Amino acid sequence: MKRMSSEHVFEVRQLENPVDKFAVNLKKHLYSCRRWKLTSLPCVHALSTMKSRNHKVDDYILEYYRKSRYMAVYKHVIYLVNGSNMWVRTEYHDSQPSKYKKMLERSNKMRDFEQRD
């Protein structure tokens, strides 16, 4: 259920639970549950208000999430790499992970003793 408050502001209620009310502002791309602001993707309630006003959903979705951006990012060919046994060996030593250092910490006995005081 949708109720229009102004040209861009709506109150939306769920059919399953009509007590829950959500405010949708199409102009500011805001929704009272903040999902739209956090993910930049309109939620179901915002989509229903867009459809009711015959707005294009694509106008409310960032270019970052569009198929054209996805295709542009992955248009380059990623060439396969041979197995490590076929790599060219260099004169340099293989890099190794740094040695693990155990950090100094207070013993549990001391902590237990301090908590009792």
C-alpha positions in Angstrom: 0.0 0.0 0.0 1.3 3.4 -1.0 0.2 6.9 0.1 1.6 9.9 -1.6 2.6 12.7 0.8 4.1 15.0 -1.9 5.3 14.6 -5.4 8.4 12.7 -4.3 7.6 11.5 -0.8 5.6 8.4 -0.1 4.4 6.3 2.9 4.6 2.6 2.1 3.1 -0.2 4.2 3.5 -3.9 3.8 0.4 -6.0 3.1 1.6 -8.7 5.6 2.1 -6.2 8.4 0.3 -2.9 7.8 1.4 -1.5 11.1 5.0 -1.1 9.7 5.3 2.2 7.8 8.2 3.3 5.7 8.9 6.7 4.2 10.3 6.8 0.7 11.8 10.0 -0.8 12.4 9.4 -4.6 14.0 12.8 -5.1 16.7 12.3 -2.4 17.0 8.6 -2.9 16.2 7.9 0.8 14.2 5.2 2.4 13.5 5.1 6.2 15.2 1.8 6.7 18.4 3.3 5.2 19.0 0.3 2.9 18.9 2.5 -0.2 21.5 4.9 1.3 23.8 2.1 2.4 23.7 0.0 -0.7 22.7 2.5 -3.3 20.2 0.0 -4.6 16.4 0.8 -4.2 14.5 -1.7 -2.1 11.2 -3.3 -2.9 9.2 -0.5 -1.3 11.1 2.2 -3.3 10.6 0.2 -6.5 6.8 0.0 -5.9 6.6 3.8 -5.6 8.7 4.2 -8.8 6.4 1.9 -10.7 3.3 3.7 -9.3 4.5 7.0 -10.7 5.7 5.5 -14.0 9.3 6.4 -13.3 12.2 4.5 -14.9 14.0 2.3 -12.4 17.2 2.8 -14.3 17.1 6.5 -13.4 17.5 5.6 -9.7 20.3 3.1 -10.0 23.9 4.2 -10.0 25.9 3.6 -13.2 28.3 1.5 -11.1 25.6 -1.3 -10.9 24.6 -1.3 -14.5 25.4 -4.0 -17.1 27.3 -1.5 -19.3 29.8 -0.9 -16.4 30.2 -4.6 -15.8 30.8 -5.3 -19.5 33.4 -2.5 -19.6 35.3 -3.8 -16.6 35.5 -7.4 -17.9 35.9 -6.6 -21.6 39.6 -7.3 -21.5 40.9 -10.8 -22.0 42.4 -12.5 -19.0 45.2 -14.7 -20.2 45.8 -18.0 -18.6 49.0 -18.7 -16.7 51.1 -21.8 -17.0 51.7 -24.0 -13.9 54.4 -23.0 -11.4 56.6 -25.8 -12.7 56.9 -24.0 -16.0 57.8 -20.6 -14.6 61.2 -19.1 -15.4 63.6 -19.4 -12.5 65.4 -16.2 -11.5 68.7 -15.7 -9.7 66.9 -14.2 -6.7 65.8 -16.1 -3.6 62.1 -17.0 -3.2 60.4 -14.6 -0.8 59.4 -16.2 2.4 56.8 -15.1 5.0 58.1 -13.2 8.0 58.8 -15.2 11.1 56.0 -15.3 13.7 56.7 -13.5 16.9 54.6 -14.3 19.9 53.5 -11.1 21.5 54.1 -10.7 25.3 50.9 -10.8 27.3 49.9 -11.0 30.9 49.3 -14.4 32.2 45.7 -15.5 33.1 46.7 -15.9 36.7 47.5 -12.2 37.0 44.3 -11.2 35.4 42.2 -13.5 37.7 44.1 -12.1 40.7 43.3 -8.4 39.7 39.6 -9.2 39.1 39.2 -10.6 42.6 40.5 -7.4 44.2 
